[in-house]
Amino acid sequence: MIAVLSPEELKTLKKSPGFISAYPDRSVTLDTTHTPEFLSLNPYSGLWPASNYGEDIIIGVIDSGVWPESDSYKDDGMTPVPARWKGKCEEGQEFNSSMCNSKLIGARYFNKGLIAANPGINISMNSARDIIGHGTHTSSTTGGNYVKDGVSFFGYAKGTARGMAPCSKVAMYKVLWDEGRYSADVLAGLDEAIDDGVDVISISMGFDGVPLYEDPIAIASFAAMEKGVPVSSSAGNAGATLGTLHNGIPWVMTVTAGTIDRSFAGIMSLGDGKTITGWTLFPASALVKDFALIYNKSLSACNSSLLLSDAPHGIIICDNTGSLYTQVGRITESRVQGAIFISDEPELNRMPVLVL
């Protein structure tokens, strides 16, 4: 049960017969084409085709909503909505029931916790529509339909995008908002997903530093387990140090992050004709050209956007000092023409590399 109580009302409630426990509302933390091959899933034999790629399985996604116009939610080639389905496509701001189909079979939203914690709040998108992007990302990764016609990231990794279960049905339960994220809404969404008849629940968020017996996801997923609904959750984006895992719940399948076996290369051409290959996701070619390479001890630490803002026109060479991500941030803030980062951080596959 979710309730808004004053401290005095809570004291009275605790004295009532049958009272078990009460916990304050908490803030939740969010966690975020090549994966099937990396996992060695065979499209012709084994578990993947045996399940017919998740055909008629209803995946309930607890997240920030969905962008229904995405090609991942087209219902081309999909079977009809299962008769056992009890969910609905809830209308709201910029979202009507016709936006659901045989792929995206349900969309609901929950914000009573948000409203209770912020009386009078103006919700920017009061519907199941996703304006954060996280829910669209996770639900399409989980169950998105095939998207062909040369999908790529600015020309990189061209191919067909698809979810891990492209023939499944997707039901979205929006519980995360631009204005805040509260456990009361997460619990409400999880409970509704169970009642609606989803076959599996996917939830990519967690509560840090919370005992198991107070963890909203642990409590709600236990109810799901009792109903025979498996729950898959994320391990979080922190680490890799002790105590950074969240959702290490015994009755939940917690999925950790991993590396992948590919990288994206770019070639830098120097004035003397030499070329250097490094890692990059920069989509254009020859946009930054005919600039001097700039290297000096003060600027090349790349740890001060103030210093870098006064740098001469050119491409800064950043030394292998400090955090690469911090250096990238400082370069971005300073708006220099370009930068080359020299790094051997473990995140770069434990090998020296130029990042262009």
C-alpha positions in Angstrom: 0.0 0.0 0.0 1.2 3.5 -0.8 0.1 6.4 1.4 0.9 10.0 2.2 1.1 10.3 6.0 2.2 12.9 8.5 4.7 11.8 11.2 1.8 11.7 13.7 -0.4 9.6 11.4 2.5 7.2 10.9 2.9 6.8 14.7 -0.8 6.0 15.0 -0.7 3.5 12.1 2.2 1.7 13.7 0.0 0.9 16.7 -2.7 -0.6 14.6 -3.4 -4.4 14.7 -1.8 -6.1 11.7 0.8 -3.4 11.0 4.0 -4.9 9.7 6.3 -2.1 8.4 6.5 1.3 6.7 9.3 2.8 4.6 9.8 6.3 3.3 9.6 7.0 -0.4 13.0 7.0 -2.1 14.7 8.3 -5.2 15.6 5.7 -7.9 18.8 5.6 -10.0 18.7 4.9 -13.7 21.1 2.4 -15.3 21.3 2.3 -20.0 22.8 -4.3 -32.7 25.8 -6.4 -32.0 24.8 -8.1 -28.7 23.3 -11.4 -30.1 26.5 -12.2 -32.0 28.6 -11.2 -28.9 26.5 -13.6 -26.8 27.0 -16.3 -29.4 23.3 -16.7 -30.0 22.8 -18.7 -33.2 19.9 -17.5 -35.3 19.5 -21.0 -36.8 19.7 -23.3 -33.8 19.5 -23.3 -30.1 17.5 -21.3 -27.6 16.9 -18.2 -29.7 15.1 -19.8 -32.7 13.5 -22.4 -30.4 11.6 -19.5 -28.7 10.8 -18.1 -32.1 12.6 -15.0 -30.9 10.1 -14.4 -28.1 6.9 -14.8 -30.1 3.9 -13.8 -28.1 5.9 -13.3 -24.9 4.7 -10.1 -23.2 7.6 -8.0 -21.8 6.6 -5.5 -19.2 9.2 -2.7 -19.1 9.3 -0.4 -16.0 11.0 2.8 -17.1 10.6 6.4 -18.4 8.0 5.7 -21.1 8.2 5.0 -24.8 8.4 7.0 -28.0 5.8 5.1 -30.0 6.7 6.5 -33.4 10.0 4.7 -33.3 10.4 2.0 -36.0 11.2 -0.5 -33.3 7.5 -0.5 -32.3 6.0 -1.1 -35.8 3.9 -4.3 -35.8 4.9 -5.6 -39.2 4.8 -9.4 -39.1 3.6 -9.5 -35.6 1.0 -11.9 -34.3 -2.3 -10.6 -32.8 -2.4 -9.4 -29.2 -2.8 -12.4 -26.9 -6.3 -12.9 -25.5 -4.9 -13.3 -22.0 -3.6 -9.6 -22.0 -5.4 -7.4 -19.5 -3.5 -4.2 -20.0 -4.4 -1.1 -21.9 -3.0 1.9 -23.8 -3.6 4.8 -21.5 -4.2 8.1 -23.1 -2.5 11.3 -21.9 -0.5 14.3 -23.1 0.6 13.7 -26.8 -0.3 10.0 -26.5 -3.5 8.4 -27.6 -4.7 4.7 -27.6 -4.2 4.4 -31.4 -0.4 4.6 -30.8 -0.4 1.0 -29.5 -0.5 -1.9 -31.8 0.4 -5.6 -32.0 4.0 -4.8 -31.0 3.5 -2.1 -28.4 0.4 -3.6 -26.8 0.3 -1.5 -23.6 1.4 1.8 -22.1 0.6 3.2 -18.7 2.0 5.9 -16.5 2.2 6.4 -12.7 3.1 9.7 -11.0 1.1 9.8 -7.7 4.4 9.5 -5.7 5.9 12.4 -7.7 2.8 14.5 -7.1 2.6 13.7 -3.4 6.3 14.7 -3.0 5.9 17.9 -5.0 2.4 19.4 -4.5 1.3 21.6 -7.4 4.1 20.4 -9.7 3.7 21.0 -13.4 4.6 17.7 -15.2 6.1 18.5 -18.6 4.9 15.3 -20.3 2.0 13.8 -18.4 1.6 10.6 -20.3 3.4 7.4 -21.2 5.5 9.3 -23.8 9.2 9.2 -23.2 11.1 12.5 -23.2 14.1 11.2 -21.3 15.0 8.4 -23.8 15.9 5.7 -21.3 12.7 3.8 -21.6 12.7 3.8 -25.4 16.3 2.6 -25.3 15.7 -0.3 -22.9 12.4 -1.5 -24.3 13.7 -1.5 -27.9 16.8 -3.3 -26.8 14.7 -5.9 -25.0 11.9 -6.4 -27.5 12.2 -4.0 -30.5 11.0 -5.2 -33.9 13.4 -5.5 -36.8 14.5 -2.1 -38.2 16.3 -2.5 -41.5 17.4 -0.1 -44.3 20.9 0.5 -43.2 20.5 1.5 -39.5 23.7 3.1 -38.2 25.2 5.5 -35.8 26.3 8.3 -38.2 27.5 5.8 -40.6 29.1 3.4 -38.1 27.9 -0.2 -37.4 25.5 -0.3 -40.4 23.0 -3.2 -40.3 19.6 -4.3 -39.0 18.7 -3.2 -35.5 16.5 -5.5 -33.4 15.7 -6.3 -29.8 16.8 -9.5 -28.1 13.2 -10.8 -28.5 12.1 -9.1 -31.7 8.8 -11.2 -32.0 7.7 -10.4 -28.4 5.1 -7.9 -27.3 6.1 -4.8 -25.3 4.2 -3.1 -22.5 5.6 0.1 -21.1 5.0 1.3 -17.5 6.2 4.9 -17.1 7.4 5.5 -13.6 10.3 7.8 -14.1 9.8 11.5 -14.8 11.9 14.5 -15.8 10.7 16.1 -12.6 11.7 13.2 -10.3 11.8 9.5 -9.7 10.1 7.9 -6.7 9.8 4.4 -5.3 6.0 4.8 -4.9 5.6 5.1 -8.6 8.0 2.2 -9.3 6.0 0.0 -7.0 2.7 1.0 -8.6 4.1 0.2 -12.0 5.5 -3.2 -11.0 2.2 -4.2 -9.4 0.2 -3.1 -12.4 2.5 -5.1 -14.8 1.8 -8.2 -12.7 -1.9 -7.6 -12.7 -2.0 -6.9 -16.5 -0.5 -10.4 -17.2 3.0 -9.7 -18.5 5.2 -12.8 -18.8 8.5 -11.2 -17.8 9.5 -7.8 -16.3 12.5 -5.8 -17.3 13.7 -3.0 -15.0 16.9 -1.0 -15.6 17.1 1.0 -12.4 17.8 0.5 -8.7 18.0 1.9 -5.2 21.5 2.4 -3.8 22.4 1.8 -0.2 19.0 0.3 0.8 18.7 -2.9 2.8 17.1 -5.8 1.0 14.0 -5.7 3.2 13.4 -2.0 2.4 14.3 -2.2 -1.3 11.1 -1.4 -3.4 12.3 -3.5 -6.3 13.1 -6.5 -4.0 9.6 -6.3 -2.4 7.7 -5.9 -5.7 9.7 -8.5 -7.5 9.0 -11.0 -4.7 5.3 -10.6 -5.5 6.1 -11.1 -9.2 8.0 -14.3 -8.3 5.1 -15.6 -6.3 2.9 -15.1 -9.5 5.4 -16.9 -11.7 6.6 -13.7 -13.4 10.5 -13.6 -13.7 12.1 -10.2 -13.2 15.3 -9.1 -14.9 17.2 -6.1 -13.5 20.4 -4.2 -14.1 23.4 -4.3 -11.8 24.0 -0.6 -12.1 26.6 1.6 -13.8 28.9 2.1 -10.9 32.0 0.1 -10.1 34.1 -1.8 -10.3 34.6 -1.7 -6.6 33.0 -3.4 -3.6 29.5 -2.3 -2.7 28.6 -0.7 -6.0 26.1 -3.4 -7.1 22.5 -2.7 -6.8 19.6 -5.2 -7.4 21.6 -8.1 -6.1 18.3 -9.7 -5.2 18.2 -13.5 -4.8 14.9 -13.9 -6.6 15.8 -11.5 -9.5 18.1 -12.1 -12.5 20.6 -9.3 -12.2 22.4 -8.5 -15.4 25.8 -6.8 -15.3 27.5 -4.7 -18.0 30.2 -6.1 -20.2 32.6 -5.2 -22.9 32.1 -5.9 -26.6 34.5 -7.2 -29.2 34.5 -4.3 -31.6 35.8 -0.7 -31.8 35.4 2.2 -34.2 38.5 3.6 -35.9 39.4 6.9 -37.4 42.4 8.0 -39.3 44.3 11.2 -38.7 46.5 12.5 -41.5 49.5 14.6 -40.7 51.0 17.3 -42.9 54.1 15.1 -43.7 51.8 12.4 -45.1 51.9 10.1 -42.0 48.7 8.7 -40.8 47.7 7.6 -37.2 44.8 5.3 -36.5 42.8 5.8 -33.3 39.4 5.3 -31.8 36.6 7.7 -32.6 32.9 8.0 -33.1 33.2 11.3 -34.9 30.9 11.0 -37.9 32.5 13.5 -40.4 35.7 13.5 -42.3 38.1 16.4 -43.0 35.9 18.8 -40.9 39.0 19.8 -38.9 41.9 20.3 -41.2 45.0 22.5 -41.7 45.4 23.2 -38.0 48.6 23.1 -36.0 49.1 20.4 -33.4 49.5 22.1 -30.0 51.4 20.5 -27.2 52.7 22.1 -24.0 52.7 20.9 -20.4 50.2 23.4 -19.2 47.5 23.0 -21.9 48.1 19.3 -22.5 47.1 18.2 -19.1 43.6 19.1 -20.4 42.2 19.5 -16.9 41.2 23.2 -17.1 38.6 24.5 -19.4 39.6 28.0 -18.4 43.2 27.5 -19.7 42.0 25.7 -22.8 39.6 28.5 -23.7 42.6 30.8 -24.2 44.5 28.2 -26.3 45.7 29.2 -29.7 43.7 27.9 -32.7 44.7 24.3 -33.4 44.3 20.8 -32.2 45.3 20.1 -28.6 47.3 17.0 -27.8 46.1 15.8 -24.3 48.7 13.9 -22.2 48.0 10.5 -20.6 47.3 12.1 -17.2 44.3 11.9 -15.0 40.9 10.7 -16.2 40.2 10.5 -19.9 36.5 11.3 -19.3 37.4 14.4 -17.3 39.7 15.6 -20.1 37.0 15.1 -22.7 34.7 17.1 -20.5 37.2 20.0 -20.2 37.9 20.0 -23.9 34.1 20.1 -24.7 33.6 23.0 -22.2 36.4 25.0 -23.8 35.2 24.6 -27.4 38.6 24.2 -28.9 38.8 23.2 -32.5 39.8 19.6 -31.8 41.8 17.3 -29.6 43.8 14.1 -29.6 43.7 12.1 -26.4 46.5 9.7 -25.5 45.3 7.2 -23.1 45.9 3.7 -21.7 42.9 3.6 -19.4 41.4 0.1 -18.7 38.1 1.3 -20.3 40.0 1.4 -23.6 40.7 -2.4 -23.6 43.9 -2.0 -21.6 46.0 -1.0 -24.5 47.6 2.4 -25.4 45.5 4.1 -28.0 44.9 7.5 -29.6 41.4 8.7 -29.3 40.6 11.1 -32.2 
